[in-house]
Amino acid sequence: QVHLVESGGGLVQAGGSLKLSCAPSGRSFSSYDMGWFRQAPGTERQIVAAISWSGGRTYYADFVKGRFTISRDDAKNPVYLQMNSLKPEDTAVYYCAAAPGRSLARPLGRFEYEYAYWGQGTQVTVSS
């Protein structure tokens, strides 16, 4: 069975940092584009960042540009989301997702339906 397992969430004060990890199991995701989404209570799930299967392309939502960094270790397949300068509005459940790798001619996936595999999520809470 294929799983994506997120870790690294928690409670942090505004201005602090957290690093989320996404560990796959059941299969290799080395040929998959990976994304991080988040969902706050009462809101829709939204893309935070995405990275191509090769690690050569990335995408960031405007609200995290300059603060968050997505990366992946091709040798071991985990995907990371380094979150700096956290704000209370970053409070949400963060989800890792995987989508079949696409050609350079197509942009990285930004919508839920483009991703085939999902983790269970990890809670991030930023206090003011």
C-alpha positions in Angstrom: 0.0 0.0 0.0 1.3 3.4 -0.9 1.6 6.0 1.8 2.9 9.5 2.2 3.7 10.4 5.8 4.2 14.0 7.0 6.0 15.0 10.1 7.5 18.1 11.6 4.4 20.1 12.4 3.8 21.6 15.8 3.2 24.9 17.7 5.6 27.8 17.1 5.5 31.5 17.9 5.1 34.1 15.1 8.5 34.7 13.4 9.7 31.2 14.2 10.5 28.3 11.9 9.5 24.7 11.2 10.6 22.1 8.8 8.1 19.6 7.5 9.1 16.3 6.0 7.2 13.9 3.7 8.4 10.4 3.7 7.0 8.0 1.1 6.5 4.3 1.6 5.2 1.4 -0.5 6.8 2.7 -3.7 9.4 5.2 -5.0 8.2 8.7 -5.8 11.5 9.7 -7.6 9.6 10.2 -10.8 6.7 12.1 -9.2 6.3 15.8 -8.8 5.5 16.6 -5.2 3.4 19.3 -3.6 2.6 20.8 -0.2 -1.0 22.0 0.4 -2.6 23.4 3.4 -6.1 23.7 4.8 -7.3 26.0 7.6 -10.6 25.4 9.3 -13.5 26.5 7.1 -11.4 27.1 4.0 -10.5 25.1 0.9 -7.3 23.2 0.5 -4.7 25.4 -1.3 -1.3 24.9 -2.9 1.6 26.1 -0.9 4.6 24.9 -3.0 5.5 22.2 -5.5 8.7 20.7 -6.9 9.4 18.7 -10.0 10.5 15.1 -10.0 14.0 16.2 -10.8 14.1 19.0 -8.2 14.9 21.5 -11.0 11.6 23.4 -11.0 9.7 24.8 -8.1 6.4 26.7 -7.6 5.4 28.9 -4.6 2.1 30.5 -3.8 2.5 34.2 -3.5 1.7 34.2 0.2 4.8 32.1 1.0 7.3 33.4 -1.5 10.6 34.4 0.3 9.6 32.6 3.5 9.1 28.9 2.5 11.4 26.6 0.6 10.5 23.2 -0.9 13.3 20.7 -1.5 13.8 17.0 -2.1 16.5 14.5 -1.7 16.5 12.4 -4.8 18.6 9.7 -3.3 16.1 9.0 -0.5 12.9 10.5 -1.9 11.7 12.6 1.0 10.4 16.0 0.4 10.8 18.9 2.7 9.1 22.2 3.4 11.3 24.7 5.3 9.0 27.4 6.8 10.6 30.6 8.1 9.1 33.8 9.4 5.9 32.0 10.2 2.7 34.1 10.7 -0.5 33.2 12.6 -2.3 33.0 9.2 0.0 30.1 8.3 -1.9 28.0 10.9 -3.4 25.0 9.0 -3.1 21.3 8.4 -0.3 20.8 5.9 -0.5 17.9 3.4 2.0 16.3 1.2 0.9 15.1 -2.3 2.4 13.3 -5.3 1.6 13.7 -9.0 3.0 11.8 -11.9 6.0 13.8 -13.3 5.2 16.0 -16.2 7.2 17.4 -19.1 8.9 20.8 -18.9 6.2 22.2 -21.2 3.6 21.9 -18.5 3.6 23.9 -15.3 3.7 22.1 -12.0 0.4 21.1 -10.6 -1.4 23.6 -8.4 -4.7 21.9 -7.9 -5.8 19.0 -5.8 -7.2 17.0 -8.7 -3.7 16.9 -10.3 -2.3 14.9 -7.4 -2.8 11.1 -7.1 -1.4 10.4 -3.6 -1.9 12.2 -0.4 -0.6 12.1 3.2 -2.8 12.4 6.3 -1.5 15.8 7.1 0.4 17.5 10.0 -0.9 20.4 12.1 1.0 23.6 12.1 -0.1 26.2 14.6 1.5 29.7 14.8 0.7 31.7 17.9 0.8 35.5 17.9 
